[in-house]
Amino acid sequence: MVQLSQSQVQKLSQELRLTPQQILQSTILQLTTLALEARVTQELEQNPVLEEVEPEERYLSDDNEYEPGKEADTPESDIDWDEILPQNDDYQPKIEYDREQKSPRQTQAAPRGLVDHINDQLKLLNLNSTEEQVAAEIIWNLDERGYLAIPIENIAFSFEIPIADAEKVLRAIQHLDPPGLGARDLRECLLIQLSEIENAGDAITLIRNHFDDFANKRYPKIIKALGWEAERLQAAQDIILKLNPKPGASLAHAEPDYIVPDLIVEKIGDDFIIEVNDARVPELRISSSYLDMLARGNNLNNETKLYLKKKIDLAKWFIQSIYQRRMTMIRVMKAIIARQRDFFEDPKNPLRPMILKDIAEDVHMDISTISRVSNGKYVQLSSGIYELKYFFNEGMLDESGEEVSTRIIKDRLRQLVDAEDKRNPASDDQLAAALKKDGFPVARRTVAKYREQLKIPVARLRREI
C-alpha cells in the first residue's frame, strides 16, 4: 500500500481542452470576409509552405478542364487530401475575381479636414508667433465634435503665458466658421453660436441659467422660474434646435462605412441558392517544393524536418478551417431560410420567433458555433443586406395562445410612441396597458427593456412644450 504524505493529494477531475485545430477553426469561423482576406494574407507571409493558387494555374492547358485543389507536380506523400477536404454536397466552387480589374475612379473629392479648414481662417487674423503656436496647439487638441479636449490652462502652462492670453486665442477660434469650435462643453458651444444670432436673448437666458432643466425637458419648472408663457419658451427652443451641437463633425475626415456581405442568397425558381462571398480570398495550397523536400529528406537534419512538418501541419489545418467555414456558413444559412422562409419569400412577412438554440439543433452544432457564424456577418438578399442576427428574435404567446415574434411587439411599441401626445407622453405602465389591448400581455419592466433596446427615451425626455 502506498501512503501519501500530507503534501501529496490524489485528485480526479475532468477538463475540457481544445486542440490547436479546434482553436484555429473557431477563430477562422468568426472572421468576416474582409477579416478572413487579411488573415490569409498574414498566413501567407508567416508560413513559407503555403502558397496562393494563381487563377491561370487552375485550368489545365491540354483539355481546359478545371481541377480545384490540384497540386501542380505534387509528389507522392503522406498527405490525405480527402481527409483534409472531405466531400460534401453543399460545396460550391468560388466565383473567380479578376484581380487585374481596376476599381472605378472616384470622382468625388475628399472633404477637407478640420485642421486645414481652421488654418485657412487663422491666416486672416493678426496673430503673433506665440499666438500662432497656441492656436496650433488648440486646433490639434480638438476632438471629432470640435470641442477642446484638454484644459486651456494646460496649454497656457506649456507655453509659459498667462491663461488670459490663451483664452484670447481660444475665443478667436471659437468664433471662426463654423462657430462653436473649441468649446469645452455643449453649453458653451450653444452660447457661442447664440451670441452671433440676433434676437436670441431668450434662448441665451435659457441656456445660460436653466441649461440642466432645459436638457431634461423640465418645462413647467422653467416656465415657473422665468414667468414665461409656453409660446415664449417654444420660440426660444426653436432657435436652439437650429444650432449645431457638434460643429467639428461636418469637417472631420469621415471614412464611409461599407458592408461587404459574407453570404449571397438568390431565389431561382422555388429554390434559394446560397453563395459564400469569399471570391477575393485567395485559394491556397501547400507548396510542392516543400512537400518534395520533406518526402525525399535528403540533406535535412532532424530540426529542419520537424520545422517543415510543423509548418505543413499548420498549413493543412488552415486550409481545412477555411473549407469548414464555408460549409458551416452554408448549413447555417440553409437552416435560417428553412425557418424564416416566409420572410425570404417576401420581406413584408413578419419574422418567426427563432433563437440560436433552434438553428443549433437543426444543424447539429453547438450554440457557440452558431453565435460565431452569425456575429458580425451579413447576407445579401434581393431586398437588401441584413445582419444574420436580424433573423434571430425571441417569441412570446399572445392572448390567443399564438406565438409571436418580439420584433412585432417592438414595432407596435414604436408606433405607440410615435403617435402619443408629445405634451403628455405615455409612461411605461401606460404603454404596457396599450400593448395589452392589442393582444400583447407584456409587463412594465418588459416594456422598459424593449424601449431601451429601441433607444426610445423615458417619457420625461420625450415631452415637448
N, C-alpha and C positions, 0 to 999 in steps of 0.2 A: 504494500500500500504506500502510495506517495503522499507525504504530508506537506501541506502548503504552509509557508510562513505567513505572518500577518501582512507582509507587503505583497504577497502573491495571492491573487484572487482570480478564479476562473469565471468568465462571463460569456454567455452565449447570446448573441444579438444578430438581428438581420439588418443589412444595409443595402440600399439601392444605389448602385454606382453605374453611371453612364459610360459606355465605351467611347473612345475618340471618334469612331464613326457616327455614333448616335448624336454626339455633341455637334459634329460638323453638319449632319443632316438637319438638325433643329435650327442651327444658325442660318444655313442656306435657305431653309423653308420660309423663314420670317422676313427675308430680304425682299424689297420691292424690285421691279425690273431695273430701274436705274441703279439701285444699290448693288444688284447682282452683277450688272455690267462692270461696275467699278471693282467689285470683289474679284471677278475673273481676271481683269487687267492686273490687279495686285498679285494674284496667284501665279500668273504667267511670269511676272518679274521675280518671284521668290522661289519658284520650283523649276529648275532647269530641264526636268524631264517632260514637262508639259509644253505643248506647242499648239498653235492655232491652225486649224484646217482652213486653208485658203479656199474660196468658193470654186476656183477653177480646178482644184485638186479633187473635188467631189464627183467629177464626171470623168468617166473613162474615155480615152481618145478613140479606142477602136470601135466600140459599139454605142458610145454616148449614153451608157446606162448608169444611173445614179446608184451608188452603194454607200449609204450613210454609215459612218463609223468605221469604214475600211481603213486599215493602216497600210500606208504605202511601203512595200517591200519589207513587211514585218516578218522577222524570222520566227521559227518555231520557239515558243516559250511556254512557261507555266501559267500564263495569264488566261483565265477563263472568262471571255467577254460575255458569254451567255449568262454567267453568274453576275457580272457587273451590270449589264444592261438586259435584264430579263424581258422576255417578250410579253407584250401587253396589248390587248385590242384597243386600248384607249390611246395608244401612241399616235401622234400626228407629226409629220415632218415639218420642220420650221420653214416659214416663208423667208426666202432669201432677201437680204437687204443690200442694196447697191451702195458700197462704201465710197465709190467714186462720185456718186451723185452729190452735187453741191447744194447746200441749203439756199433757199431763195434769199435774195439780197434784202436786207432790212432797209426800208425807205424812211421809216420814222426815226427822227433824230432823238437821241437820248436826252432826257431833261437835264438842265444844268443843276449842279449841286448847290446846296445851301451855302457852303463856304464861298464859292465863286460869286453867287448872287449878292452876298453881303459885301464882299471885297470890291466889287464894281461900284457900289454906292459909297463905300468909305473913301474912295479916291476923290469924291466931290466934297468931302469935309476937310477943314483945315486942322489936321491933327499933327502934332509934333512927333518926333521919332519915338519918344516914350509912350505917348498915347496910341500910336500905331501898334506898338508891341503889346500893349494892354488889350487893344481891340482884337488883335490876332489871338491872344490867349482866351478871350471871352468867346470868340467865334468857334474855336476848336473845342470848347467845353460845352457846346450846345448839344442837347440830346435830340432824338428824332422828332420830338414835338416842337423844337425850337426854344426850349426852356434852358436856363443856365443850370448846369448840373453840379456846380461847386459854389461855395460861398464866395461872394465878391471880396470878402476880407482876405481870403487866401491869395487871390490874385494881387491885391494891393500889397500884401506882405512879401510875395515873391519878387515884386519889382521895387520894393522899398519906397513906396509912395503912400501918401495919405489915402485913407479909404474914400474920402470925399472926391478925390481926383479919379479914382477907379469908378466910383458911382457916376461921375460926369460922363465918362466914356460909355458906360453901360446904358445911360439914359439916351445917349445919341443913337446907339444901336437899336434900342427898343422902339424908336420912332422912325426907323427905316421901313422900307417896304418888304414884306407885309408888317404892319405894326404889331407889337407884342413879342417880337423876338427878344430873347434874353430875359424874359420874365422868370421870376423864381417860383411862381405857382399860378394856378388858374385864376385866382382872384386878381393878382397883379396884371396878368395877361389881359383880362377883360377890362380892367380900369384903364390900361394904356390905350386900348382901342376906343373906349368910350370917350377918352379925352380929346379925340380927334373928330368926334361927331357932334354936330350942332344940336341943340335942344335935347341933350341926353342927361340933363340934370337929375331927373327922377331915377333913371337907370343907374347913374353913378351912386346916388344915395342908397339904392337897393343893394348894390354890390359892396360898397364900402362899409355900410353899417349893419346890413342884415344878410350877409352872404350865406351864412350857415343855414338860416331859416329858409332862404330862397332855394338853396341847393336841395334841401329836404322837403320843399314844397309845403312849408307851413304857412300857407297864405292867410288864414284867419288871424294868426299871430302877427303877421306883418301889417295887415290892414288895421288891426287894433293899435299897434305901436305907432304907426305913421298917421293914422286918421284919414287914410285914403279911401276913395271909392274903389270898387272892384275894377271899374273900367280904367282908372288911372294906373292901377297895378298891372293890368293886362297890357296897356300901352308901353309901359316900361319893359315888361317881359318881352314883348315883340321886338324891341330894339336889341335886347341882349341875345335873343335866339338867332339873330342875324350875324353875330360875331363869330370869329374863328378861334375855337379853343386850342387848336394846335397849328399855329402859323407856320411852323417849320416843316410840317408833314408834306405839304404840297411841293416843297422844293428839294426834299431829300431824294437821293437815288433809290428808287424802288424797283427791285427786280421783279418782273412779272412772275406770278405763280403758274406753273404749268403742271397739269396732271397727265401723266403717261399711264394709260390703262394697262394693267397686268394681264387682263383677260379680255377677249372679244367674243361676244355671243351674237350669232346671226341666225335668224329663223329662215330655213329653207324648206318649203312645203310645210309639213306638220312637225318637223324635227328642228331642234336647236343645235347648231354647230358651235362647239366651243374651241377656241384657239388661244393658246398661251402666247402673249405678245412679247416674245423674247428673241425676235429675229435679229436684233442688234447685238445680242450676247454671242460672242464668238463660240464656234463649235471647237471642242478640244479633243486632243488625242495624246497618247504617250509617245514620245519620240522614239522612232525605230532605232536610231543610233544608240541610245542608251539601253534599249532592250537587247540589242545585239551585243553591246559591250558586256552587259551583265550575263547574258546567255553563254558567251564564249569564255569569259572570265580570264582572258589572257592578260598577264602582267598586272593584275589587280590584287592589291593586298586586302586583307580582311576588313580593314577600316573603310576602304573605298567601296567594297561590296556592300557592307552594311549601310553606308550612306546612300548608295544607289537604290538598294531595296527599300529603304525608308521613304525616299522621295517618290519611288514608283507606287508604293502603297498609298501614300498621301494623294498622289495624282488619281489613282483608281477610286479612292473614297470621294474625292472632289467631283469627278465626272459622274459617279453614281449619285451623289447628292443632288446635282443639277437635274439629272434624269428623274429622280424621285420627286423633286419639287414640281416638275411638270405634271407628272402623273397624279400627285396628291391634289394639286390645284384643280385639275380637270375633274377628278372624282368628287371633290367638294362642290364645285360649281354645278355639276350634274345633279347632286343631291339638293342643292338650293333651288334649282329650276323645278325639280320634281315637286317640291313642297310649295313653291310660290308660282306655279305655272300660270295661274290666272293673271298675276301681275305681269309676267313676261309676255303673255299674250296681249295684254292691254294695260299700260301703266295706270289707267284710270281706276282699275280694280284695286281694292284695298289689299294690303299685305295680310297674310295669315299669321297668327302667333307662331313664333319659331325661336328657339334658343339654341345655343351651341351644342347642348346635350342631344338635341334631336338629330342634328347632322352627324354628330359623332357616332350615334347608334346606327344611322343609315349606312355610313361608310366603314363602320367597324374600326374606328380610330379613337384615340384619346381626345378628351375635350381640349387639352393644351395644344394638340396638333391643329385642331380646327381654329383655335384662337390665333395661332401663328399664321395660318393661311389667310384669315380674314383681317388681321390687324394691318392697317395702312395700305391694303390692296384695293384696286379699283377695277370695275368691269365696264366695258363699253357696250351699250345696247343701242338699238336704232333710235330710242327715245332720249338718249343722253348717257352720261357717265355717272355711275353710282359707286359709292364705297360699299364693300362687301358687308360691313357692319350694318348698313342701312336695312338689309333684309332680315336682320335678327331683331326681334322685339317680343316682349313678354305678352301674355294674354290674361284675360280675366273673364269671368262669367257675368253677362248682363242679367237683368231681372227675368228674362225669359229662359235663362239657363244656357244660352248660346255663348260660345267662347269668342271674344272679340279681341283684336289687337289693341294694345295700349296706345299705339300710334293714332288710332281713330279717336281715342279719348283725348289725346293731346291736341289733335286738330280741332276737336269740338271745344276744348278749353280755350284755345287761342281765339276761336270765333266769338266765344262769350266775352272775352276780354276786349276784343276789337269793337264789339257792339255795345259795351257798357257806357253808362253816363260818366264821362271823364271828370265831372264836377263832384261826383259821388261814386267812385269806383267800388266794385264789389270786393268784399273780403273773401278769404279762403273758405270760410263757412258758407257764405252765400254762393260761391262758385260750386262748392260740393253739393249744395241743395239743388242748383240748376242742373248739374250733371245727373243727379238722381232722377229728376223729372224726365230727362232724356233717356233714362233706362240704364244709366251707368252708376251703380251704387258704390261710390268711392268715398273714403274718409277724408277729413280735412287735411290730415298730415300727408295723405297721398296727393291731394291737390297741390299742396305746398311743394312736394318733391317734383311733380310734373312741371309746375310753374318755374321752378329754379332751373330745370333741365331745358326749358324753352327760353330761358333768360328773360322772363317776364318779371318786372319788379313787384314789390308788395304794393298793396292798394294805396298806401300813403304816398309812394313815389309816382303813382300813376295819376294822381289828382291834378287837375288843371283848374285855372281860375274860372 
